[in-house]
């Protein structure tokens, strides 16, 4: 279930975050329209975004090294 975002570099994390944000935005739109196969996907995308944001924040604080 968990993706291994810990292995990605800082720049890769930023691009992955943008991709996930776009997927989440599209999924939210489809939920409103009513064309979603897996409604739990919204929760998993939100958790993935939180994991990536945490790792990016650790890089910014200097906890993780580039």
PDB file of N, CA, C and O in Angstrom, chain B, residues numbered from 101:
ATOM      1  N   UNK B 101       0.816  -1.191   0.000  1.00  0.00           N
ATOM      2  CA  UNK B 101       0.000   0.000   0.000  1.00  0.00           C
ATOM      3  C   UNK B 101       0.859   1.254   0.000  1.00  0.00           C
ATOM      4  O   UNK B 101       0.651   2.164  -0.802  1.00  0.00           O
ATOM      5  N   UNK B 102       1.817   1.289   0.901  1.00  0.00           N
ATOM      6  CA  UNK B 102       2.660   2.472   0.971  1.00  0.00           C
ATOM      7  C   UNK B 102       3.636   2.486  -0.189  1.00  0.00           C
ATOM      8  O   UNK B 102       4.259   1.476  -0.517  1.00  0.00           O
ATOM      9  N   UNK B 103       3.753   3.645  -0.798  1.00  0.00           N
ATOM     10  CA  UNK B 103       4.767   3.807  -1.830  1.00  0.00           C
ATOM     11  C   UNK B 103       6.070   4.181  -1.152  1.00  0.00           C
ATOM     12  O   UNK B 103       6.069   4.753  -0.062  1.00  0.00           O
ATOM     13  N   UNK B 104       7.174   3.862  -1.792  1.00  0.00           N
ATOM     14  CA  UNK B 104       8.451   4.203  -1.182  1.00  0.00           C
ATOM     15  C   UNK B 104       8.901   5.551  -1.728  1.00  0.00           C
ATOM     16  O   UNK B 104       9.645   5.625  -2.705  1.00  0.00           O
ATOM     17  N   UNK B 105       8.443   6.599  -1.090  1.00  0.00           N
ATOM     18  CA  UNK B 105       8.826   7.952  -1.473  1.00  0.00           C
ATOM     19  C   UNK B 105      10.156   8.342  -0.842  1.00  0.00           C
ATOM     20  O   UNK B 105      10.767   9.337  -1.231  1.00  0.00           O
ATOM     21  N   UNK B 106      10.597   7.558   0.127  1.00  0.00           N
ATOM     22  CA  UNK B 106      11.839   7.880   0.822  1.00  0.00           C
ATOM     23  C   UNK B 106      13.054   7.753  -0.086  1.00  0.00           C
ATOM     24  O   UNK B 106      14.092   8.360   0.178  1.00  0.00           O
ATOM     25  N   UNK B 107      12.935   6.973  -1.151  1.00  0.00           N
ATOM     26  CA  UNK B 107      14.060   6.759  -2.052  1.00  0.00           C
ATOM     27  C   UNK B 107      14.199   7.866  -3.095  1.00  0.00           C
ATOM     28  O   UNK B 107      15.219   7.949  -3.778  1.00  0.00           O
ATOM     29  N   UNK B 108      13.183   8.713  -3.219  1.00  0.00           N
ATOM     30  CA  UNK B 108      13.199   9.748  -4.250  1.00  0.00           C
ATOM     31  C   UNK B 108      14.001  10.959  -3.803  1.00  0.00           C
ATOM     32  O   UNK B 108      14.084  11.265  -2.614  1.00  0.00           O
ATOM     33  N   UNK B 109      14.583  11.635  -4.769  1.00  0.00           N
ATOM     34  CA  UNK B 109      15.317  12.867  -4.495  1.00  0.00           C
ATOM     35  C   UNK B 109      14.321  14.011  -4.319  1.00  0.00           C
ATOM     36  O   UNK B 109      13.133  13.858  -4.602  1.00  0.00           O
ATOM     37  N   UNK B 110      14.808  15.142  -3.855  1.00  0.00           N
ATOM     38  CA  UNK B 110      13.956  16.300  -3.554  1.00  0.00           C
ATOM     39  C   UNK B 110      13.188  16.767  -4.784  1.00  0.00           C
ATOM     40  O   UNK B 110      11.982  17.001  -4.712  1.00  0.00           O
ATOM     41  N   UNK B 111      13.883  16.904  -5.914  1.00  0.00           N
ATOM     42  CA  UNK B 111      13.214  17.369  -7.133  1.00  0.00           C
ATOM     43  C   UNK B 111      12.182  16.368  -7.628  1.00  0.00           C
ATOM     44  O   UNK B 111      11.129  16.757  -8.132  1.00  0.00           O
ATOM     45  N   UNK B 112      12.475  15.092  -7.489  1.00  0.00           N
ATOM     46  CA  UNK B 112      11.520  14.060  -7.885  1.00  0.00           C
ATOM     47  C   UNK B 112      10.286  14.100  -6.997  1.00  0.00           C
ATOM     48  O   UNK B 112       9.170  13.868  -7.462  1.00  0.00           O
ATOM     49  N   UNK B 113      10.489  14.396  -5.710  1.00  0.00           N
ATOM     50  CA  UNK B 113       9.355  14.510  -4.794  1.00  0.00           C
ATOM     51  C   UNK B 113       8.446  15.672  -5.180  1.00  0.00           C
ATOM     52  O   UNK B 113       7.222  15.566  -5.107  1.00  0.00           O
ATOM     53  N   UNK B 114       9.054  16.776  -5.590  1.00  0.00           N
ATOM     54  CA  UNK B 114       8.250  17.929  -5.991  1.00  0.00           C
ATOM     55  C   UNK B 114       7.414  17.624  -7.228  1.00  0.00           C
ATOM     56  O   UNK B 114       6.248  18.013  -7.301  1.00  0.00           O
ATOM     57  N   UNK B 115       8.000  16.935  -8.196  1.00  0.00           N
ATOM     58  CA  UNK B 115       7.230  16.601  -9.394  1.00  0.00           C
ATOM     59  C   UNK B 115       6.159  15.557  -9.085  1.00  0.00           C
ATOM     60  O   UNK B 115       5.059  15.616  -9.633  1.00  0.00           O
ATOM     61  N   UNK B 116       6.473  14.607  -8.214  1.00  0.00           N
ATOM     62  CA  UNK B 116       5.495  13.588  -7.836  1.00  0.00           C
ATOM     63  C   UNK B 116       4.326  14.232  -7.084  1.00  0.00           C
ATOM     64  O   UNK B 116       3.176  13.826  -7.249  1.00  0.00           O
ATOM     65  N   UNK B 117       4.631  15.243  -6.254  1.00  0.00           N
ATOM     66  CA  UNK B 117       3.572  15.943  -5.528  1.00  0.00           C
ATOM     67  C   UNK B 117       2.629  16.653  -6.489  1.00  0.00           C
ATOM     68  O   UNK B 117       1.413  16.639  -6.297  1.00  0.00           O
ATOM     69  N   UNK B 118       3.187  17.272  -7.517  1.00  0.00           N
ATOM     70  CA  UNK B 118       2.339  17.945  -8.496  1.00  0.00           C
ATOM     71  C   UNK B 118       1.466  16.950  -9.258  1.00  0.00           C
ATOM     72  O   UNK B 118       0.298  17.227  -9.533  1.00  0.00           O
ATOM     73  N   UNK B 119       2.032  15.795  -9.596  1.00  0.00           N
ATOM     74  CA  UNK B 119       1.246  14.759 -10.281  1.00  0.00           C
ATOM     75  C   UNK B 119       0.093  14.273  -9.402  1.00  0.00           C
ATOM     76  O   UNK B 119      -1.035  14.122  -9.872  1.00  0.00           O
ATOM     77  N   UNK B 120       0.388  14.032  -8.122  1.00  0.00           N
ATOM     78  CA  UNK B 120      -0.646  13.552  -7.211  1.00  0.00           C
ATOM     79  C   UNK B 120      -1.712  14.613  -6.953  1.00  0.00           C
ATOM     80  O   UNK B 120      -2.891  14.291  -6.808  1.00  0.00           O
ATOM     81  N   UNK B 121      -1.295  15.880  -6.897  1.00  0.00           N
ATOM     82  CA  UNK B 121      -2.276  16.954  -6.733  1.00  0.00           C
ATOM     83  C   UNK B 121      -3.236  17.000  -7.910  1.00  0.00           C
ATOM     84  O   UNK B 121      -4.437  17.207  -7.739  1.00  0.00           O
ATOM     85  N   UNK B 122      -2.691  16.805  -9.115  1.00  0.00           N
ATOM     86  CA  UNK B 122      -3.537  16.809 -10.300  1.00  0.00           C
ATOM     87  C   UNK B 122      -4.488  15.617 -10.289  1.00  0.00           C
ATOM     88  O   UNK B 122      -5.668  15.757 -10.609  1.00  0.00           O
ATOM     89  N   UNK B 123      -3.972  14.440  -9.919  1.00  0.00           N
ATOM     90  CA  UNK B 123      -4.824  13.255  -9.831  1.00  0.00           C
ATOM     91  C   UNK B 123      -5.932  13.458  -8.802  1.00  0.00           C
ATOM     92  O   UNK B 123      -7.081  13.087  -9.040  1.00  0.00           O
ATOM     93  N   UNK B 124      -5.586  14.050  -7.654  1.00  0.00           N
ATOM     94  CA  UNK B 124      -6.561  14.279  -6.595  1.00  0.00           C
ATOM     95  C   UNK B 124      -7.630  15.278  -7.040  1.00  0.00           C
ATOM     96  O   UNK B 124      -8.815  15.099  -6.756  1.00  0.00           O
ATOM     97  N   UNK B 125      -7.203  16.320  -7.735  1.00  0.00           N
ATOM     98  CA  UNK B 125      -8.141  17.318  -8.247  1.00  0.00           C
ATOM     99  C   UNK B 125      -9.106  16.686  -9.246  1.00  0.00           C
ATOM    100  O   UNK B 125     -10.312  16.925  -9.190  1.00  0.00           O
ATOM    101  N   UNK B 126      -8.569  15.881 -10.158  1.00  0.00           N
ATOM    102  CA  UNK B 126      -9.411  15.206 -11.144  1.00  0.00           C
ATOM    103  C   UNK B 126     -10.368  14.223 -10.469  1.00  0.00           C
ATOM    104  O   UNK B 126     -11.529  14.113 -10.862  1.00  0.00           O
ATOM    105  N   UNK B 127      -9.884  13.518  -9.463  1.00  0.00           N
ATOM    106  CA  UNK B 127     -10.722  12.562  -8.761  1.00  0.00           C
ATOM    107  C   UNK B 127     -11.849  13.262  -8.006  1.00  0.00           C
ATOM    108  O   UNK B 127     -12.986  12.790  -8.007  1.00  0.00           O
ATOM    109  N   UNK B 128     -11.540  14.378  -7.368  1.00  0.00           N
ATOM    110  CA  UNK B 128     -12.589  15.140  -6.677  1.00  0.00           C
ATOM    111  C   UNK B 128     -13.655  15.607  -7.649  1.00  0.00           C
ATOM    112  O   UNK B 128     -14.847  15.572  -7.344  1.00  0.00           O
ATOM    113  N   UNK B 129     -13.218  16.044  -8.821  1.00  0.00           N
ATOM    114  CA  UNK B 129     -14.162  16.470  -9.850  1.00  0.00           C
ATOM    115  C   UNK B 129     -15.060  15.304 -10.273  1.00  0.00           C
ATOM    116  O   UNK B 129     -16.272  15.466 -10.412  1.00  0.00           O
ATOM    117  N   UNK B 130     -14.458  14.131 -10.475  1.00  0.00           N
ATOM    118  CA  UNK B 130     -15.229  12.964 -10.888  1.00  0.00           C
ATOM    119  C   UNK B 130     -16.169  12.469  -9.789  1.00  0.00           C
ATOM    120  O   UNK B 130     -17.228  11.919 -10.089  1.00  0.00           O
ATOM    121  N   UNK B 131     -15.794  12.657  -8.519  1.00  0.00           N
ATOM    122  CA  UNK B 131     -16.682  12.278  -7.424  1.00  0.00           C
ATOM    123  C   UNK B 131     -17.939  13.141  -7.464  1.00  0.00           C
ATOM    124  O   UNK B 131     -19.044  12.644  -7.245  1.00  0.00           O
ATOM    125  N   UNK B 132     -17.774  14.425  -7.743  1.00  0.00           N
ATOM    126  CA  UNK B 132     -18.924  15.322  -7.818  1.00  0.00           C
ATOM    127  C   UNK B 132     -19.817  14.931  -8.996  1.00  0.00           C
ATOM    128  O   UNK B 132     -21.043  14.940  -8.888  1.00  0.00           O
ATOM    129  N   UNK B 133     -19.193  14.593 -10.110  1.00  0.00           N
ATOM    130  CA  UNK B 133     -19.960  14.196 -11.293  1.00  0.00           C
ATOM    131  C   UNK B 133     -20.626  12.835 -11.060  1.00  0.00           C
ATOM    132  O   UNK B 133     -21.743  12.596 -11.519  1.00  0.00           O
ATOM    133  N   UNK B 134     -19.935  11.957 -10.348  1.00  0.00           N
ATOM    134  CA  UNK B 134     -20.502  10.653 -10.041  1.00  0.00           C
ATOM    135  C   UNK B 134     -19.933   9.513 -10.851  1.00  0.00           C
ATOM    136  O   UNK B 134     -20.557   8.455 -10.939  1.00  0.00           O
ATOM    137  N   UNK B 135     -18.761   9.696 -11.449  1.00  0.00           N
ATOM    138  CA  UNK B 135     -18.147   8.663 -12.294  1.00  0.00           C
ATOM    139  C   UNK B 135     -16.873   8.119 -11.660  1.00  0.00           C
ATOM    140  O   UNK B 135     -15.797   8.211 -12.250  1.00  0.00           O
ATOM    141  N   UNK B 136     -16.987   7.560 -10.473  1.00  0.00           N
ATOM    142  CA  UNK B 136     -15.809   7.034  -9.783  1.00  0.00           C
ATOM    143  C   UNK B 136     -16.008   5.538  -9.540  1.00  0.00           C
ATOM    144  O   UNK B 136     -17.033   5.115  -9.004  1.00  0.00           O
ATOM    145  N   UNK B 137     -15.016   4.747  -9.942  1.00  0.00           N
ATOM    146  CA  UNK B 137     -15.072   3.307  -9.727  1.00  0.00           C
ATOM    147  C   UNK B 137     -14.748   2.946  -8.283  1.00  0.00           C
ATOM    148  O   UNK B 137     -15.415   2.108  -7.677  1.00  0.00           O
ATOM    149  N   UNK B 138     -13.713   3.590  -7.739  1.00  0.00           N
ATOM    150  CA  UNK B 138     -13.261   3.276  -6.392  1.00  0.00           C
ATOM    151  C   UNK B 138     -13.298   4.554  -5.540  1.00  0.00           C
ATOM    152  O   UNK B 138     -12.375   5.365  -5.630  1.00  0.00           O
ATOM    153  N   UNK B 139     -14.324   4.753  -4.729  1.00  0.00           N
ATOM    154  CA  UNK B 139     -14.408   5.975  -3.939  1.00  0.00           C
ATOM    155  C   UNK B 139     -13.343   6.063  -2.847  1.00  0.00           C
ATOM    156  O   UNK B 139     -13.061   7.157  -2.358  1.00  0.00           O
ATOM    157  N   UNK B 140     -12.747   4.939  -2.455  1.00  0.00           N
ATOM    158  CA  UNK B 140     -11.698   4.968  -1.436  1.00  0.00           C
ATOM    159  C   UNK B 140     -10.377   5.482  -1.985  1.00  0.00           C
ATOM    160  O   UNK B 140      -9.456   5.759  -1.216  1.00  0.00           O
ATOM    161  N   UNK B 141     -10.269   5.614  -3.289  1.00  0.00           N
ATOM    162  CA  UNK B 141      -9.038   6.118  -3.895  1.00  0.00           C
ATOM    163  C   UNK B 141      -8.761   7.549  -3.461  1.00  0.00           C
ATOM    164  O   UNK B 141      -7.604   7.961  -3.375  1.00  0.00           O
ATOM    165  N   UNK B 142      -9.811   8.302  -3.190  1.00  0.00           N
ATOM    166  CA  UNK B 142      -9.648   9.683  -2.726  1.00  0.00           C
ATOM    167  C   UNK B 142      -8.866   9.713  -1.416  1.00  0.00           C
ATOM    168  O   UNK B 142      -7.991  10.557  -1.226  1.00  0.00           O
ATOM    169  N   UNK B 143      -9.188   8.784  -0.513  1.00  0.00           N
ATOM    170  CA  UNK B 143      -8.503   8.719   0.773  1.00  0.00           C
ATOM    171  C   UNK B 143      -7.040   8.337   0.600  1.00  0.00           C
ATOM    172  O   UNK B 143      -6.165   8.917   1.243  1.00  0.00           O
ATOM    173  N   UNK B 144      -6.769   7.358  -0.269  1.00  0.00           N
ATOM    174  CA  UNK B 144      -5.391   6.918  -0.449  1.00  0.00           C
ATOM    175  C   UNK B 144      -4.542   8.005  -1.104  1.00  0.00           C
ATOM    176  O   UNK B 144      -3.373   8.172  -0.755  1.00  0.00           O
ATOM    177  N   UNK B 145      -5.119   8.741  -2.049  1.00  0.00           N
ATOM    178  CA  UNK B 145      -4.368   9.838  -2.669  1.00  0.00           C
ATOM    179  C   UNK B 145      -4.059  10.923  -1.647  1.00  0.00           C
ATOM    180  O   UNK B 145      -2.964  11.487  -1.648  1.00  0.00           O
ATOM    181  N   UNK B 146      -5.009  11.213  -0.787  1.00  0.00           N
ATOM    182  CA  UNK B 146      -4.800  12.240   0.232  1.00  0.00           C
ATOM    183  C   UNK B 146      -3.683  11.820   1.186  1.00  0.00           C
ATOM    184  O   UNK B 146      -2.877  12.653   1.603  1.00  0.00           O
ATOM    185  N   UNK B 147      -3.631  10.532   1.533  1.00  0.00           N
ATOM    186  CA  UNK B 147      -2.577  10.043   2.423  1.00  0.00           C
ATOM    187  C   UNK B 147      -1.215  10.056   1.739  1.00  0.00           C
ATOM    188  O   UNK B 147      -0.207  10.365   2.374  1.00  0.00           O
ATOM    189  N   UNK B 148      -1.176   9.722   0.450  1.00  0.00           N
ATOM    190  CA  UNK B 148       0.081   9.784  -0.292  1.00  0.00           C
ATOM    191  C   UNK B 148       0.599  11.219  -0.347  1.00  0.00           C
ATOM    192  O   UNK B 148       1.793  11.465  -0.179  1.00  0.00           O
ATOM    193  N   UNK B 149      -0.313  12.161  -0.584  1.00  0.00           N
ATOM    194  CA  UNK B 149       0.086  13.567  -0.603  1.00  0.00           C
ATOM    195  C   UNK B 149       0.644  13.995   0.754  1.00  0.00           C
ATOM    196  O   UNK B 149       1.623  14.737   0.816  1.00  0.00           O
ATOM    197  N   UNK B 150       0.032  13.535   1.825  1.00  0.00           N
ATOM    198  CA  UNK B 150       0.512  13.885   3.160  1.00  0.00           C
ATOM    199  C   UNK B 150       1.907  13.307   3.403  1.00  0.00           C
ATOM    200  O   UNK B 150       2.760  13.972   3.990  1.00  0.00           O
ATOM    201  N   UNK B 151       2.141  12.072   2.953  1.00  0.00           N
ATOM    202  CA  UNK B 151       3.474  11.473   3.116  1.00  0.00           C
ATOM    203  C   UNK B 151       4.534  12.252   2.354  1.00  0.00           C
ATOM    204  O   UNK B 151       5.620  12.514   2.870  1.00  0.00           O
ATOM    205  N   UNK B 152       4.203  12.621   1.113  1.00  0.00           N
ATOM    206  CA  UNK B 152       5.164  13.372   0.307  1.00  0.00           C
ATOM    207  C   UNK B 152       5.417  14.740   0.922  1.00  0.00           C
ATOM    208  O   UNK B 152       6.562  15.188   0.986  1.00  0.00           O
ATOM    209  N   UNK B 153       4.361  15.407   1.374  1.00  0.00           N
ATOM    210  CA  UNK B 153       4.534  16.725   1.985  1.00  0.00           C
ATOM    211  C   UNK B 153       5.385  16.643   3.240  1.00  0.00           C
ATOM    212  O   UNK B 153       6.164  17.555   3.514  1.00  0.00           O
ATOM    213  N   UNK B 154       5.251  15.571   4.004  1.00  0.00           N
ATOM    214  CA  UNK B 154       6.063  15.389   5.204  1.00  0.00           C
ATOM    215  C   UNK B 154       7.535  15.237   4.842  1.00  0.00           C
ATOM    216  O   UNK B 154       8.397  15.846   5.477  1.00  0.00           O
ATOM    217  N   UNK B 155       7.824  14.441   3.843  1.00  0.00           N
ATOM    218  CA  UNK B 155       9.221  14.223   3.441  1.00  0.00           C
ATOM    219  C   UNK B 155       9.815  15.514   2.876  1.00  0.00           C
ATOM    220  O   UNK B 155      10.970  15.837   3.156  1.00  0.00           O
ATOM    221  N   UNK B 156       9.042  16.249   2.088  1.00  0.00           N
ATOM    222  CA  UNK B 156       9.525  17.521   1.540  1.00  0.00           C
ATOM    223  C   UNK B 156       9.813  18.501   2.674  1.00  0.00           C
ATOM    224  O   UNK B 156      10.816  19.215   2.645  1.00  0.00           O
ATOM    225  N   UNK B 157       8.938  18.531   3.662  1.00  0.00           N
ATOM    226  CA  UNK B 157       9.142  19.421   4.807  1.00  0.00           C
ATOM    227  C   UNK B 157      10.397  19.032   5.594  1.00  0.00           C
ATOM    228  O   UNK B 157      11.107  19.902   6.099  1.00  0.00           O
ATOM    229  N   UNK B 158      10.669  17.739   5.698  1.00  0.00           N
ATOM    230  CA  UNK B 158      11.884  17.285   6.366  1.00  0.00           C
ATOM    231  C   UNK B 158      13.122  17.754   5.620  1.00  0.00           C
ATOM    232  O   UNK B 158      14.115  18.128   6.244  1.00  0.00           O
ATOM    233  N   UNK B 159      13.077  17.740   4.288  1.00  0.00           N
ATOM    234  CA  UNK B 159      14.200  18.265   3.508  1.00  0.00           C
ATOM    235  C   UNK B 159      14.380  19.756   3.773  1.00  0.00           C
ATOM    236  O   UNK B 159      15.505  20.233   3.919  1.00  0.00           O
ATOM    237  N   UNK B 160      13.276  20.486   3.833  1.00  0.00           N
ATOM    238  CA  UNK B 160      13.359  21.936   4.049  1.00  0.00           C
ATOM    239  C   UNK B 160      13.877  22.276   5.441  1.00  0.00           C
ATOM    240  O   UNK B 160      14.566  23.281   5.614  1.00  0.00           O
ATOM    241  N   UNK B 161      13.555  21.454   6.434  1.00  0.00           N
ATOM    242  CA  UNK B 161      14.044  21.694   7.790  1.00  0.00           C
ATOM    243  C   UNK B 161      15.482  21.233   7.990  1.00  0.00           C
ATOM    244  O   UNK B 161      16.128  21.616   8.965  1.00  0.00           O
ATOM    245  N   UNK B 162      15.987  20.408   7.067  1.00  0.00           N
ATOM    246  CA  UNK B 162      17.343  19.908   7.180  1.00  0.00           C
ATOM    247  C   UNK B 162      17.435  18.577   7.904  1.00  0.00           C
ATOM    248  O   UNK B 162      18.535  18.105   8.194  1.00  0.00           O
ATOM    249  N   UNK B 163      16.302  17.969   8.199  1.00  0.00           N
ATOM    250  CA  UNK B 163      16.306  16.664   8.855  1.00  0.00           C
ATOM    251  C   UNK B 163      16.835  15.612   7.893  1.00  0.00           C
ATOM    252  O   UNK B 163      17.617  14.742   8.276  1.00  0.00           O
ATOM    253  N   UNK B 164      16.407  15.698   6.653  1.00  0.00           N
ATOM    254  CA  UNK B 164      16.920  14.826   5.592  1.00  0.00           C
ATOM    255  C   UNK B 164      17.927  15.619   4.768  1.00  0.00           C
ATOM    256  O   UNK B 164      17.780  16.823   4.560  1.00  0.00           O
ATOM    257  N   UNK B 165      18.927  14.928   4.317  1.00  0.00           N
ATOM    258  CA  UNK B 165      19.963  15.586   3.518  1.00  0.00           C
ATOM    259  C   UNK B 165      19.720  15.324   2.038  1.00  0.00           C
ATOM    260  O   UNK B 165      19.267  14.247   1.651  1.00  0.00           O
ATOM    261  N   UNK B 166      20.023  16.314   1.226  1.00  0.00           N
ATOM    262  CA  UNK B 166      19.822  16.223  -0.219  1.00  0.00           C
ATOM    263  C   UNK B 166      20.835  15.358  -0.825  1.00  0.00           C
ATOM    264  O   UNK B 166      20.829  15.158  -2.040  1.00  0.00           O
TER     265      UNK B 166
END
